[in-house]
């Protein structure tokens, strides 16, 4: 039997909270946009779920194959 699994349920996402960021705007932007392994720019992809008012974000680096950050943002 071929069972399809939704990609969002298979991956482990965590809820985004802004309290983990500190410093000036440059430091916060660097923490969000740059790869923690090689400091290249991360490629961010977003999938909006308007029914539950959530946005699923995945981040990866094409330079070092870092696949790490998977976040859920709430839409207000």
N, CA, C and O of each residue as an XYZ file, in Angstrom:
304
protein
N       0.831     -1.175      0.000
C       0.000      0.000      0.000
C       0.878      1.242      0.000
O       1.766      1.384      0.840
N       0.629      2.124     -0.932
C       1.386      3.365     -0.990
C       0.756      4.409     -0.080
O      -0.350      4.885     -0.338
N       1.445      4.747      0.950
C       0.927      5.725      1.910
C       1.672      7.028      1.736
O       2.901      7.057      1.809
N       0.942      8.109      1.506
C       1.585      9.413      1.354
C       1.602     10.116      2.704
O       0.614     10.115      3.439
N       2.722     10.701      3.006
C       2.894     11.426      4.260
C       3.150     12.880      3.924
O       4.034     13.193      3.128
N       2.381     13.764      4.527
C       2.584     15.196      4.330
C       3.976     15.566      4.839
O       4.362     15.180      5.942
N       4.726     16.312      4.031
C       6.099     16.678      4.379
C       6.168     17.439      5.688
O       7.127     17.278      6.444
N       5.162     18.273      5.975
C       5.189     19.068      7.204
C       5.041     18.196      8.441
O       5.612     18.520      9.482
N       4.291     17.096      8.363
C       4.116     16.254      9.536
C       5.319     15.353      9.753
O       5.564     14.913     10.876
N       6.075     15.069      8.697
C       7.245     14.210      8.817
C       8.428     14.957      9.443
O       9.206     14.371     10.196
N       8.560     16.240      9.133
C       9.662     17.041      9.658
C       9.323     17.564     11.043
O       8.154     17.659     11.417
N      10.343     17.898     11.787
C      10.150     18.429     13.129
C      10.359     19.944     13.100
O      11.477     20.426     12.917
N       9.293     20.664     13.277
C       9.329     22.112     13.302
C       9.237     22.590     14.744
O       8.670     21.908     15.597
N       9.796     23.764     15.012
C       9.636     24.383     16.327
C       9.035     25.770     16.128
O       9.238     26.393     15.086
N       8.308     26.246     17.106
C       7.693     27.561     17.007
C       8.750     28.642     17.176
O       9.614     28.557     18.049
N       8.665     29.648     16.334
C       9.580     30.783     16.392
C       9.221     31.674     17.576
O       8.049     31.971     17.807
N      10.218     32.089     18.308
C      10.023     33.063     19.373
C      11.167     34.061     19.291
O      12.331     33.686     19.151
N      10.821     35.322     19.379
C      11.789     36.386     19.141
C      12.695     36.658     20.323
O      13.680     37.384     20.184
N      12.393     36.096     21.484
C      13.225     36.328     22.668
C      14.618     35.715     22.536
O      15.527     36.100     23.271
N      14.801     34.771     21.616
C      16.118     34.151     21.473
C      17.109     35.037     20.726
O      18.309     34.763     20.731
N      16.621     36.091     20.085
C      17.497     37.012     19.363
C      17.867     38.191     20.251
O      17.022     38.726     20.968
N      19.102     38.583     20.201
C      19.574     39.704     21.006
C      20.640     40.459     20.232
O      21.211     39.938     19.274
N      20.899     41.665     20.646
C      21.902     42.496     19.988
C      21.247     43.524     19.087
O      20.034     43.724     19.134
N      22.055     44.169     18.272
C      21.524     45.180     17.366
C      20.919     44.517     16.127
O      20.930     43.293     16.001
N      20.394     45.336     15.219
C      19.705     44.825     14.032
C      20.635     43.986     13.158
O      20.199     42.997     12.569
N      21.901     44.366     13.067
C      22.862     43.611     12.263
C      23.052     42.195     12.809
O      23.083     41.236     12.038
N      23.179     42.059     14.116
C      23.381     40.750     14.742
C      22.158     39.853     14.573
O      22.291     38.660     14.301
N      20.983     40.422     14.734
C      19.749     39.641     14.590
C      19.573     39.189     13.139
O      19.224     38.036     12.885
N      19.813     40.094     12.191
C      19.692     39.748     10.776
C      20.692     38.663     10.394
O      20.364     37.759      9.626
N      21.904     38.748     10.920
C      22.925     37.745     10.644
C      22.521     36.381     11.209
O      22.733     35.356     10.561
N      21.944     36.363     12.404
C      21.512     35.104     13.017
C      20.387     34.444     12.230
O      20.304     33.217     12.176
N      19.529     35.243     11.625
C      18.398     34.701     10.880
C      18.796     34.277      9.474
O      18.351     33.231      9.000
N      19.621     35.064      8.800
C      19.875     34.855      7.376
C      21.141     34.076      7.045
O      21.254     33.561      5.932
N      22.091     33.968      7.956
C      23.374     33.343      7.630
C      23.473     31.931      8.182
O      22.914     31.620      9.234
N      24.190     31.082      7.462
C      24.401     29.690      7.861
C      25.299     29.638      9.099
O      26.335     30.302      9.131
N      24.923     28.865     10.112
C      25.767     28.769     11.299
C      27.054     27.980     11.058
O      27.995     28.088     11.845
N      27.111     27.192      9.986
C      28.306     26.393      9.698
C      29.345     27.147      8.878
O      30.529     27.140      9.212
N      28.893     27.809      7.785
C      29.865     28.425      6.878
C      29.641     29.913      6.647
O      30.387     30.525      5.882
N      28.638     30.518      7.282
C      28.321     31.948      7.191
C      27.856     32.414      5.811
O      27.843     33.617      5.550
N      27.474     31.491      4.917
C      26.858     31.874      3.650
C      25.393     32.210      3.895
O      24.850     31.919      4.961
N      24.767     32.818      2.911
C      23.346     33.139      3.029
C      22.517     31.848      2.948
O      22.747     31.004      2.082
N      21.557     31.713      3.859
C      20.650     30.571      3.843
C      19.562     30.797      2.802
O      19.182     31.933      2.518
N      19.072     29.709      2.244
C      17.924     29.751      1.349
C      16.709     29.406      2.196
O      16.617     28.312      2.752
N      15.769     30.358      2.291
C      14.588     30.179      3.117
C      13.402     29.864      2.222
O      13.185     30.531      1.210
N      12.636     28.849      2.595
C      11.398     28.555      1.873
C      10.251     28.598      2.869
O      10.393     28.200      4.025
N       9.110     29.089      2.398
C       7.946     29.286      3.258
C       6.731     28.613      2.658
O       6.534     28.634      1.443
N       5.920     28.016      3.510
C       4.665     27.402      3.113
C       3.587     27.931      4.049
O       3.592     27.634      5.243
N       2.662     28.715      3.501
C       1.624     29.333      4.322
C       0.428     28.394      4.464
O       0.016     27.744      3.503
N      -0.112     28.334      5.657
C      -1.325     27.579      5.960
C      -2.346     28.573      6.497
O      -2.391     28.846      7.697
N      -3.162     29.109      5.598
C      -4.080     30.176      5.997
C      -5.222     29.658      6.866
O      -5.846     30.443      7.580
N      -5.509     28.373      6.825
C      -6.567     27.827      7.657
C      -6.244     27.874      9.131
O      -7.114     28.154      9.956
N      -4.995     27.600      9.467
C      -4.576     27.626     10.872
C      -3.713     28.835     11.200
O      -3.202     28.944     12.315
N      -3.543     29.749     10.238
C      -2.754     30.981     10.401
C      -1.314     30.696     10.819
O      -0.790     31.312     11.747
N      -0.686     29.755     10.120
C       0.709     29.402     10.377
C       1.521     29.484      9.091
O       0.988     29.289      7.999
N       2.808     29.773      9.223
C       3.746     29.729      8.110
C       4.872     28.785      8.500
O       5.519     28.974      9.530
N       5.103     27.777      7.681
C       6.184     26.819      7.911
C       7.410     27.304      7.142
O       7.343     27.524      5.933
N       8.528     27.468      7.845
C       9.760     27.959      7.230
C      10.842     26.898      7.336
O      11.060     26.316      8.398
N      11.513     26.657      6.222
C      12.664     25.763      6.203
C      13.868     26.530      5.697
O      13.752     27.321      4.762
N      15.024     26.304      6.305
C      16.254     26.987      5.901
C      17.313     25.946      5.580
O      17.475     24.958      6.295
N      18.035     26.188      4.485
C      19.146     25.308      4.129
C      20.226     26.107      3.440
O      19.982     27.195      2.919
N      21.414     25.558      3.445
C      22.568     26.194      2.826
C      23.030     25.328      1.663
O      23.270     24.133      1.830
N      23.154     25.929      0.490
C      23.615     25.178     -0.674
C      25.134     25.075     -0.732
O      25.669     24.242     -1.463
N      25.837     25.915      0.035
C      27.295     25.873      0.012
C      27.856     24.716      0.829
O      28.834     24.087      0.423
N      27.242     24.429      1.986
C      27.787     23.366      2.842
C      26.766     22.260      3.128
O      27.020     21.391      3.962
N      25.619     22.282      2.448
C      24.560     21.285      2.623
C      24.010     21.248      4.041
O      23.569     20.195      4.501
N      24.028     22.369      4.739
C      23.425     22.471      6.061
C      21.910     22.499      5.905
O      21.363     23.381      5.242
N      21.244     21.542      6.509
C      19.779     21.525      6.541
C      19.404     21.504      8.003
O      19.501     20.471      8.666
N      18.980     22.632      8.498
C      18.803     22.655      9.917
C      17.551     23.281     10.442
O      16.790     22.635     11.162
N      17.319     24.502     10.107
C      16.276     25.238     10.791
C      14.918     24.992     10.160
O      14.743     25.169      8.954
N      13.964     24.586     10.974
C      12.588     24.409     10.547
C      11.718     25.079     11.600
O      11.636     24.619     12.739
N      11.068     26.173     11.205
C      10.324     26.998     12.155
C       8.877     27.150     11.737
O       8.534     27.022     10.562
N       8.040     27.424     12.717
C       6.646     27.767     12.476
C       6.420     29.174     12.986
O       6.684     29.469     14.151
N       5.931     30.044     12.113
C       5.584     31.414     12.477
C       4.071     31.505     12.565
O       3.359     30.901     11.763
N       3.584     32.252     13.531
C       2.152     32.476     13.628
C       1.795     33.793     12.943
O       2.508     34.790     13.063
N       0.673     33.772     12.221
C       0.178     34.990     11.573
C      -0.890     35.587     12.471
O      -1.793     34.886     12.925
N      -0.787     36.864     12.721
C      -1.773     37.544     13.567
C      -2.726     38.324     12.717
O      -3.634     38.970     13.241
